[in-house]
C-alpha cells in the first residue's frame, strides 16, 4: 500500500477503498492510543462505535471510547480546531457562517477567520482579512505554539504570505503580523499531493499531524483519520482506528493530556467554626481548576453516601461549611475534590485502598469522574 497508488486528493473515497484492507492488518484492536485525550472534528456524518456524529459535533476519544464533547450550531462545519488550556475552543469554519456573540449580536465568519467559543457564545480571535490571509484560502489546521502565544496554521491551498510561499502541508508560524515556516513538509518527505488537514502538539510537546489522503512516510503507511507523530526526525502512529469509516475526513483535532485529571485535595486541618460549622484548611488539588466539598452523615458502621455539596469553593485552600449536628451514634464525613470544566478528580482511597464512591446528582458540580494519570 503506497501513496503513489492514491495520488488524487480529489478522489479520496476511491483511494481509501484501495488502501483500507491493508490498513486493517496494521491497526491495533482497540485503537493505538497514547496517554492523551483527543477531540476530533469530521466533515460528514460519521459512525463511531455504533453512534452517529454529525459534522457539528466535536467527538472525544479516550481509551478507545468515543463520546460527544460539544454540540455546535446546526450547519456549522469546522475547518480547523484547537482547545485552550482553560477549556476555550478555537476553530475556523469550513464555510462562511453567522454566529451569535456577546449580547446575541451575530457576526459572519469566513474560512480564513479564527473563532473562540465557550460553547455558548462566539467571538473573534483572528480576522483573516485584516491579517492579510487570502480570501480563497481556508485554515485547515491550527494550534498555539504556547498558550497564549503565536499561532501555527496550515492552509488548504498554496499561499504567499509576507513574500514567502507555503505549501498545503506546511505549517506556518504567525507571530503578530509576520509569517514564517514552522514545519517544512517537503523536507520531511510528505508527498506533494497530500494536504495536511490537522495539527497539534501532544502532551510531550511532539508535533502530531493528519492528512487528507493515504501517505507513505519513511517505511510506514498512514491513512486519513490517523494521527501521525513527528518526533526526533521520525514519524510514528499516535492514533489509529482500523474501523474508521471510509469517506469520513478528519477535519483537524485537539489533544489534551489524559494525565491531567484533577486529584483529591491534600492534607486537611479541621477546626470548629461558629455553631455546627466546620473550617477546613486544605492543600489544593493538583490539576484542578476549582474545588467542591461533599459531605454526609452515617452511623459509625455505615457506608458512605454523599448527600450534600458546596461547589465552586475556589483555590484558596480553605472553606467553611455547615454539615449540621449529627444525631447520637452518627458521624459527619466529608471530602474536598478538585475538578476541571470536564471532570472531577478522585475522592481518595478508603482504609482498604479502594476508591471512595463518587457523588451522583446532588449538586451542580457533579461531573464525570476521571481517575488515573499524573498531574502536569
N, C-alpha and C positions, 0 to 999 in steps of 0.2 A: 504494500500500500504506500505509494509515493505521491507526494503532492503534485508531481508532474502529470499524473493522471487525472487531477481535479483542478485544472488551472482556471476555469471560468468562474469568477466570483459572482457573475450574474445568473449562474445556473447551480446554485448551492445545493438544491434538493437532489439533483442528479448526482452531483459529486458525493454527497453524503451517502446515498444509496450504494454507490460503487465502493465506498470505503468502510461502511459501518460494520459489515460482517467480520472483517479482520480486526476492527477495533474492539469488538466484543471479546475477542480472545485475549486482549491485553488488559481488559478492565478488571478492577477488583470487585468483589461482591462481599460486603457492601462497598460503596464507592470509596476511593482512596481519599482520606481526609487528613489534613494537618490539624494541629491544635488551634483551630480558628473557627469562627462563625462567619458564614458567607451570606451576603444579601445579593440577590440576583434579580435582574430585570430582563424580560423577554419581549420579542417583537410580535408574537402571535399567541393565541390561547394555547396553553401548554399543560399537558397532564403529567404530573409527577407523583409517584406512589399512590395512584388512584384518585388524586384530587386535581381538578382543573383550575388553572390560574390564568385569568385574562391579563392582557398586557398592562393594565393599570394597577396591577397588584405587585408589590415587592415581595419576593419569596425569600424566606430564611432557610438556610441549610446548615444543619449542625448535627454531627454524629450520625450522618446518613439519613436524617429525617428532614422532611420539608414541611414548613408551616408558613402561613401568611404573616408577613411582618408589618405591612402598611397598605391600606386601600387609598388610592389616589382618585381624583375625579374621573368620571366616565369620559372616554375619548382621549385621555392623556396617555401618550406613549413616551417612554424615556429613550433618549439617545445616549446619555451618559449619567453616571451615578457616583456619589461619594457620601459617606456617613462621617460626620464630625465626631470628635471625642465627647462632645456634650449631648449627642443624640440628634443634632440637627441634620437633616437630609439636604444634600445639594444635588441638583440634576440639571441636565439640558433636555428640553423636549425634542422628540424626534421630528415633530412638525409644529408649526405655529399654533399657539393655544392661548386662550384668555383664562387667567386665574385670579381669584379674589385674594386681595391682601388685607392689611390692617384697615379697619373701618369699612370692610366689604367693598373696597374700591377695586375694580377689575383693571388688569393690565395685560397687554398682549406680549407674549414672549416668543422669540424666534429660536430656531435650532442652533444659533450661534451664541445664545444667551445662557447664563447660569442662574438658576433659581434656587432659593433656600426655602425650606418649609419645616415647621414643627409638626406637620401632619394635619394642621387645621387651617392656617393661613400661609400665604406665599408672598415672598418679597425678593427683589432683585439682588443678586450678588455681583453679576457682571453683565453689562450691556455690550454685547459683541460688536455692535455698530460703532459705539464710542471707542472701543478698544482697537478698532481697525481690522476686525476679522471679516473676511469676505462674505458677502451676503449669501452666496451659494454654498458656503461651507457649513457642515454640521459637526458640532462637537460630539464625538462618539466614544470618548474616554476622558475621565478627569479624576484627579485627586490632588490633595495638598501635599507638597513636599514636606512641610511641617504644618501643624495646625495651631494657630493660623499661620500662614506663610505663603510663599509663591505657589502658583497653580501649575500643575502639569496637565497638558491637554494633548489629545490626538484628534485628527480630523478625518472625515470620510473621503476627502479628495486631496490631491496635492494643493498646497497653499504656499504663498510667498508672503512672509511677514518680516518687516524691517530689513528687506533686501535679501533675506535668506529663504531658500526653497526647502520645504519639508514634505516628505512622502506620507501617504496614508497610514503607514505602520510606524512612523517616527513618533516619539513623544517630545513635546515642545514645552520648555520651561517659560512661563510668563511671570516675570518679576517686575511689577509696576507696569510701565509701558514698553518694556523691552522683551524680546523673544530670543531664545537660544535653544540649541539642540540638547535635550536632556538624555535621550536614548536613541542611538542610531540603529534602525532596524536592519538596513542593508549590511552594516558592519558586523552584525550578529548572525548573518546568514538567513534572515527572513526573506522568503521569496517575494519578488517584486509584485506579483499579482495578488498577494494577501493584503488584507486590511485589518489592522489592529482595532478591535471593537471593545476592548475593556482593559483597564489597567488599575492597579492599586499596589500599595506596599503592605506586605504581611506583617504580623507582629514582630518578626525578627528583623524587619527592615529590608527584606528582599523584594525585588520587583516581581509582580505576578501579572501576566497578560493573557488575553484570549484573542482568537482570530475568527474571521467570518468563513473561512474555508479550511479544509484539512491541509496541514503543512507538515513538512519533514524538517526537523531542526536537529542538527547533529545526526545521530543514528536512530532517532525515535520519531514516531508519527504522532501528531496531535490533531484532535477533532474539534469542530465547532462545539461550543458548550463546555469544553475542557479548559481549566485554568492551568497556565504554564508558568513555572517559576524560573527566573533568571538569577542565578547566584554563583558568584565566583567564576564567571566565564562559561557556565554550562546551563543547559535547560533541563528541567525535570517536571514531572506532573505534580501539581499542587492539589487538584481536584478533578476527578474523572468519574462520571456516572455512565456506565455502559448502557443503561436503559434510557439515556437522554433522548427525547423524541426527535426523529429526523425532521427537518423543516423548521425547527424552532431555533432561532438565533438568540444567543445570549447578548443582550444589549447592555453591556457593562455590568460591574459588580462592585461591592464594597466588602471589606474584610475588617473584622474586629477580633481581638484575642478572646478565645473561649476560656483562657486562664485568668481573665479579668473579672470573674464573678465576685460580687461583694462577699465579704466574710462576716462572721459573727463579731459583734463588738468585743473589745478586750476586757481587761480586769475591771470589776465593779468595786466601788466604795459606796456603801449604803448608809444613809443616816436618816433619822426621823425628821419629818417636816411638821408643820402645824396640823393638828388634828390627826387624821389617819393617813396623811400623805407621806410619801417617801421621797427622798432626794438621792438621785444616783449620779455619781461621777464615774465616767467610763472612758475607756480608750476607744476612739472612733474606729470603725471597721475599715480595714484595708480595702480599697477598691470601691467604696460606697460613695454615692452622691448625696445620700441623706440616710436617716435612721428612723426606726419605729420602735416603740416599746410595746410588747404584748404581755398580758398577764391573765391570770385566772386563779381560782380557788379550788382546793380539793382536800378531802381527808388525807391524813398522813400516808395511808397506804394506797391512795387513789392514783389513777393515771392522769397525765397532763391533758388538759383540754382548754385551749386558749379561748377566752370569752370576751376580752376587751382589748382595745388597742388605742394608741395615740400615734398618729403618723406625722411625718414632717418635723421631727424634733431637732433636725439640723445636725451640724458637725461640731457643735460646741463642746461635746464631751460631758454634758450634764443635763439632767432633766428632772422635773418634779412631776409626780403623778399620784393620783389618789385611788388606790385599789379598793378602798372601803375596809371596814373592820371584819375580819373573818370570824365566823361563828366558832364556838368552842369545838375543839377537835379537828379544826381545819387549818390550812395554811395558805399563804399567798405565794405564788411563784411568778416569775417574770423573766423576760429576756429582752435585750436590745439587739435588733437585727439591722444590718446595713442593707441598703437597696439602691438600685440604679433606676433609670427610666424603664427598664425591661424586666429585671429580675430581683428577687430577694436572695440574700445570702443564707448561709447555714444558720440554723437555730442552735447550733452547738451539739455536743455529744453528751449522752447521759452516762451514768456510772458504769453501764455495760458497754461503753464505747459505741453506742448506736446513735444515729441521727435522731434528734428530738423531732416530733411531728410538727408540720407547718400549720399555721393558722389558715382557715378556709372561710372566706366570705364574712369576715367580721369587721372590715374597715376598708377605706379607700386605698390603703397601702397593701392590700392583699394582691401580690404579684406572683407570677410563676417562680417556683423555687429553682435555683441554679446552684448546684453543689459541685465542687471539684475545681481543679486548677489552682494556680498561684496568683498572687497579686502582681501587677505590672512592676 
